[in-house]
């Protein structure tokens, strides 16, 4: 057989393996998201860094007060008292703190960062104040609204010694169905689908937890002051110590967003540029997996056309020739079918997990300015029918991050010199990017 037949066979086998991985992640998510976690309840500090007033800020913050968890501290942290979030947090502390199960509620002021990101500076400010009786740390972003059992779910897998950290993830639900918002949802969905019972798991800083002893063992208190990304550096340290990052399906959270093409490309470039500098292996994996997805579909189709032109006229009816040609044709067909099925599976997973989330916490479905179920359905249909479009867009975002080292994150400009070396260049006046 010619060389391209062997390539076709390798592509078919790798695609079948990837389909198996996707199906296993789907099964993993659907068998775990409803389970109640009542047994392991360590004393936990829930830390929420805030900057500016995110959309639905009050509703998001209220969900942290309403955790069905008796043994937790709730600490919010800002850089400065002039931050608009500070006054609102103090107000909510006074109004909601009386009915919350949180044992200790504080609004802390961390001051401004010098080398690491402002978010990490805020987190470290809190971590340095943890008492010895605190066993676990949970971290959440202020732009998510969580269900009442989020904290019990995120800490539950920490009872195992092989677990280094646990994580949820975000699922973007468009607040309005413009094409850029749908594209953001679809591209993010492709990344979310990689999470499961998998070695590819990466912690997401908006919803993650770690035991205090593991945090100290990994030296994160020394790593974080030199880096920009809390979650990428944590994931790298956990895997370097041969521990697992465990994905918790129940902690998949809806993030209601509307965006423009300019903001989408700014966001995508920033996220992947931080990844390129902080964790190059993950960036290269994203680049090659995107290329694989595109070349398998469109390159496979071109390969089938090329093979057809090479079929000798005299041997066209040969069983061997027909068999080889079928192998070539199977490549684009398999890639098309597999990517279509994967899109269906990830949308079914999100619908089940987030629909259960909304039933568990009805306030989640009442997001200002959005029609969550309807916009989620539209975005889901777009993801399934236009799956062939989102892979090139994802690749374009990754390639855009291959150049330059300067980003703007929540109004602050940083220059990334290396995984553990960054410079704060300037701060803009707007509170939220």
N, C-alpha and C positions, 0 to 999 in steps of 0.2 A: 504494500500500500504506500501511496505517496505521503509526504510529511503532513499534509493538511488533514488527512484522515486521523492520524494519531492526535493531533490538536483537537479535532472534533470530539473524539472519544474522551479526552481529558476534560473538555468543557462540559460534556454531558454528565460525567461522573461527579465533577465538582458542583454542578448545579443541583443534582440529586441530593448531594450531601448538604448543601445550603438549604434546600427545601426541608430536609429532615430537621435541621437545626431550627428553622422557623416554626415548624409544626410542634416541636418539643417546647419551645418558648411559649407558644399559644396555649398548649395544654397546661404548662406550669402556671401561667397567669390565671387561667380559668378554674383551676382546682384549689387556688389559695386565697383569692381575693375576698371571699365571704367568711373565712374562718375567724372565729373570735379568739383573741389572745388575752387570756385572763391569768395565766400562771406566773409569768416572769414580769415582775414590776419593780425594777431597781429604781433607786432614787435618781432622778434624771433632771438635768438642767436643760431646758429648752431655750435656745438663744436665737433671737430674731434681729439681725442687723437691718437698720432702716435708713433710707436717704430719700427725702422728698415724699410727696404724697402720690403713691401709685393709684391707678384707677381702682375704685372699690376698696380703698384703703381701710376704712372703718370696718367693713364687712370682713375683710381678710384678717385684720387684727382680732376681731371678736372671736373668730374661730379658734385662735390660740388660747383664749380664756376658757373656751367651752370643751376642753379635753376631758374625756371620761377616764381620768387617771389621777389617783389620789396622792401620788408621791413625787410631784415634780415642782421645779422652780421655773418661773417664767421671767426671762430677762430680755428686755428690748434695749438696743444700743444704737446711739447716733453719734456722729462726729462732733456736733456742736449744738448748743441749745438754740441757736438761731435757725436750725433746720426746721422747716414747717412740720415735720413729723413729730418733733418733740412735744409741742403743746397738745397735739391730738392724742399722743400716747399717754400723757399725764392725765388728760381728761378721761380716756377710756379706762385707765387704771382705777380711777376713783369711782367710775360708774359700774364697771363690770367686775372689778376685783372682789367685791363682797360676795358674789355668787359663784366665783370660780373655785375649782378644787385645787388650784395652784397654791402651794404653801408659802411661796415667797415671790412677790411680783415687784420688779424694779425697772426703771427707765434710766439707763446709764449713759454717760457722756464719755467718749473715748479720746477725744482730741483728734487732730489731723495726722494722717499717715505721712511718713517721710520716704520710705523705700518700697514697702509692700503696697498692695491695693488697700483702699480705705476699708473695704469689706473685711479683709483679713485682719487689719489693724483693730477693727471693732470686735471681731471674734476673739482675738488674743486678749483684748482688754477684759473680756468676760471670763475667758478660760483661766486667767491668772487669779481670779477671785473665787474659784471653786473651792469649797470646803472638802475635807477628806471623806465626808460621808456621801458625797456624790459619786455614783458608780458609772453613770453614762452621760454622754453629751449628745444632744439632738440639735440640729441646725435647720432653719427654715427661712425662706425669703419672704419679704413682706408683700409680694405681689401674688401670693397663692392663698386660696381659701381651702382649708382642710376639713375633713370629716372628723367627727368626735372621737373616733378610735384611732386616729392617725398615730398618736404617740405610742400607744400600746403596740401597734403593728410595727412601727419602725424600730423599736428596741427589742422586740421578741427574738429575732434570730441572733442577737448578741450573746445569748446564753451559751452558744457553742464556741469552743476555744479556737476553731478553725476560721471563725468569722472575724474578719478584720474590721469591716464596716458594713453598714446597710444603706440602701438608697431607694428612693422613689424616682419619679421623673415627671416632667411636665408634658401635657398634651394641649397644644394650642387649639382653642376653639375660636373661630373668627367672630368678632363682635358685629361685623358686617361682611357680606359676601363679595368684596372686591377681589380681583384676581391675585393681588399681592398677598393679602391675608390668607387666601386659600393656599397659595404656594408655600407660605411659611408653615401652615399646618401640615401640608403634605410632606415637605422636606423633613420637618421635625419628626413626623410619624415614621419615616424610614429609619431614622436613628433609634427611636424608641423601640422599634421592633427587634433590635439586636439584644435587648435586655431580657433576661430570663435565667434559666439554669445554665449559665454560660460563662466561659472564660473571658468573653468580650465585655462583661459588665464594667462600667465606669461609674463612680459615684457622681451624683449631681448635687451641687451645693445647696440648692433650693429645698432639698428634702433628703437629709442623710443623718446618720447617727454612728457613734463609735463609743466603745467603753473607755473610761478615763485611763485605765492602766495600759490599754493598747495605744492610746493617744500619746502617752509618755514614752512607752516602749519604742514606738516608731520615731520619736524625736520630732513630732510635728510642731511642738512649741519652739523648736529651733529652725525648722524648715520653713514654716509659714512666714516669719518676718523677712525672708529673702525672696519671696515669690509673689506672683500676681493672682494665681488661681488656687482657691482653697480646695476644690474638688479634684482637679487633675493631680496636684501634688499629693493629696491624700490617697488617691487611687494608686499612684506610682509607689508610694511608701508601703501601702498594704500588700501589693503584689510582690514587691521586692522582699518582703518578710515572709512570702509564701503563704499568705492568708487570702481569704476570699472577700470580694465585694458582693454582697448578697442583694439581689433585687427583690423588693417587696411590692408585689402587684397592687395591694390595697393602698399603697402610697403614691400611685399614679394620680396626679392632680390636674384638674382643668385650669388652664391659664387663658383667660378671655382677652384677646388682643385684636386690634386692627392696625394695619401697617401700610406703608407705601413701598414702592420698589426701592427707593433710595434708602429708607430705613432698613428694609430687608437685607440689602447688600451690605450696609454698614454693620448690622448685627451679625450676619453670617461671616463676614471677613474678620470681625473682632473675635468671634468665638473660635474660629479655626486658626487664626494667627496666634492666639494664646496657646492653643493646643500645639501648634508647630514649634513654638519656643519652649513650652513647658514639658511637653511629652511628645517628642518627634516620632516615636514608633506608632503612637495612636494616629498621628496626622498622616503618616505614610500608609497605614492600614486603610484609613478613610479614602485616600487618593486612589489606591490600587483597587479597593472594592468597588468604588464608583466607576473606574475605568473598566473593570471586569463586567459590571452590569451593562454598560453601554456597548462595549465591544462584543460581548456575548450575543446581544440581540442584533445590533446593526452589522457588526463585523461578521457574525455568523451567517446573516443573510447574504452579505457580499461573498463570503466563502462558498456558499451553496451555488451562487451564480457562477463563480470562477470554476468550481468543480464541474458544473454542467458543461461549460465550454471545453473542458479537457477530456470529456468522455469520447473515446474513439468511436467513430461511426460504425466501424466493423464489429465492435464489441458491445454496442449499446444494449443488446438483448442478453448479454452475459449475466448470469445470476450473481456472479461476484461483483461485477460493475454496478449492478442495480443495488446490491446490498451496501456497497461503499457509498453510493450516492444517497441512499436513505439515511445513512449515518450523518452525512453532511447536512442534509435538509432538516434532520431532527434537532440540530443545534438551535437555530433561531425559533423554531416552533416551541421547543422546550423552554427557552428563555422567556419567550412571550407568555406562555401559559403559566410558568412558575411565578413570574413577576406579577401577573394578574391575580393569581391565587394568594400570593403573599400580601398584596394590597387588600384583598377581601378579609384575610385573617387579621391583619392589624386593625382594620376598621371595626370588625366584629369584637375584637378584644377591647378596644377603647370604648365602644358603645356599652358593652356589658359592665366594664369597670366603672365608668363615669356615670352611667345610669344608676348603678347601685349606690355610687357616691352621692348622687343627688337625692335618692330616696332616703339614704341614711342621714343626710344633712340637707333638708329642703331649701335652706337659704342659698345653697350653692347654685340653684337653678334660677335665682332671682337677681342676676347680675345686671347692674345698671347699663342701659344702652344695648343690651344684647337679647337675642332670642336663641338661647343655648341649644336646645334640641334641634331646632330647624337649621341653624347655621352649621351645626355639627353634621347633620345629614347631608347638606349641600357639599360641605368640604369632604365628607366621606365618599360621596359619589364622584367628585372631581378627582380624588386620589385614586380611586379604582379605575376610572375610565381614562385618565390621563397619566397613568403610572409611567408610561414611556417618556413623558416630558420632564418628570421631576428628577430623574437620575442625571440628565445633562445639567439641570439647574444646580443640583447639589455639587456636581463636579466643578462647575463654574465658580461657585462660592469657595470651594477648597483651593482652586487655582489662584483666586484673587488674594488669598491669604499667604501665598508663597513669596510675596514681595513686601518689603517694608517691615518696620518694627514699632510703629507708633499707632496707638489706638486711643479712642475716647470712650470712657466707660462711666456712665452716670455723671456726666459733666466734668470728669477729671481726665486730663490727657496724660498718658503714660508712654514711656519708651522702654521696650523690652530688650534688655541687653543679653539676657540668658535665662535659663531656668530659675536661677536664684539671684538674679541681679536686675533691678528695674529702677527707673528714674521717674519721679513725679514731675511732669513738666509744668503744668498749670491747671487751674480749676476755673471752669466757666461759671457763670452766674446761675444758669438754669439748674433746678434741683434734680431733674430727671431727663436722661437721654432717651 
